[in-house]
C-alpha cells in the first residue's frame, strides 16, 4: 500500500525480501513520511476510480475543493441534487 508513495513521491527505493523491508538499501521496521497524503473517496462507491484505484494523493497534487454536485444519477437522473452546493 505504501510502496508507491515511498518510491514515487518520496523518491526512495523500497524492497521487500521475505518478511523484511528495505528503504534505500537499509533494513527498516518504520518509516516517517516527508509529506502529507490524503485518501480520496468518490461518491459512487461501486464504480468510482478513487484512492482505491490510484492510492494516496500527495497534498501538493490537490488543486481544489469540491463546492457543488454537478451531476447525480442512480437509476435515473436525480434532478433535486443537480447543481446543489456542498456544505
Residue pairs with C-beta under 8 A, 6 or more apart in sequence:
1 55
2 14
2 31
2 56
3 14
3 16
4 55
4 56
5 33
5 37
5 55
5 56
5 58
6 12
6 14
6 23
6 31
7 13
7 14
9 35
9 37
9 58
10 33
10 34
10 35
12 23
12 24
13 22
13 23
13 24
13 25
14 21
14 22
14 23
15 21
15 22
15 25
16 22
20 27
21 27
21 28
21 29
22 28
23 31
35 58
35 59
35 60
36 58
36 59
37 56
37 57
37 58
37 59
38 51
38 56
38 57
38 59
38 62
39 51
39 56
39 57
40 50
40 51
40 57
41 48
41 50
41 51
41 52
42 48
42 49
42 50
51 57
66 86
67 85
67 86
68 83
68 84
68 85
68 86
69 81
69 82
69 83
69 84
69 86
70 82
70 83
71 77
71 82
72 78
72 81
72 82
